[in-house]
Amino acid sequence: MQRETWKDRARNHIRELTANLPKETPFADRVKLLRENYPFARRRGYAYKSWCSEQRRYLAQFQPEKERKRFPLSPMERMMLTSKQHDALVRRHFHLPDPE
């Protein structure tokens, strides 16, 4: 049996909070909902980092273009995105098949 991680807890809490939200809910209301319902004791440490990461992941689906600077990617997320883009360019240049 796997132990539940902080990210799992954060993801599950966000899923519960947003389960009944209509798709037309404004982005600002989604941000406010998540900020007001922080599930852990203090806003510091690894639990808080996990919460912020999962919050960014959730909000990215609904984020309007003008809000992109407000919720920037973390350095690790930027590195992963850059790596994926680089791999795609190399595959395209050398006509390699996409990985499955």
C-alpha positions, 0 to 999 in steps of 0.5 A, a space after each residue: 500500500 502506497 503512502 499518500 504524499 503531500 501532493 496527493 493530499 493537495 490534489 484530492 483537496 482541490 478536487 473536492 473543493 472544485 467538484 461542483 463548480 460550473 465551468 463558467 466560474 470566473 478565474 478570480 473566483 477559483 483563485 479565491 476559493 483555493 486561497 481561502 481553503 488551504 488545507 494544511 496548518 502553516 503556509 511553509 515547508 514542503 506541504 505548502 510547496 506541494 499545495 502551490 504546485 498543485 494549485 498552479 497545475 489546476 489553475 493553468 487549465 482555466 488561466 486567461 492569457 493576461 494572468 500568465 505572469 501572475 502564476 508563473 511556472 516553477 523552475 522545475 516545471 520550466 525545465 521539464 517543459 523546455 526538455 519536452 520541447 527540445 525532445 520534440 524538435 529533435 524528433 521532428 528534425 531527425 524524423 523520429 517517431 513519437 514515444 508512446 
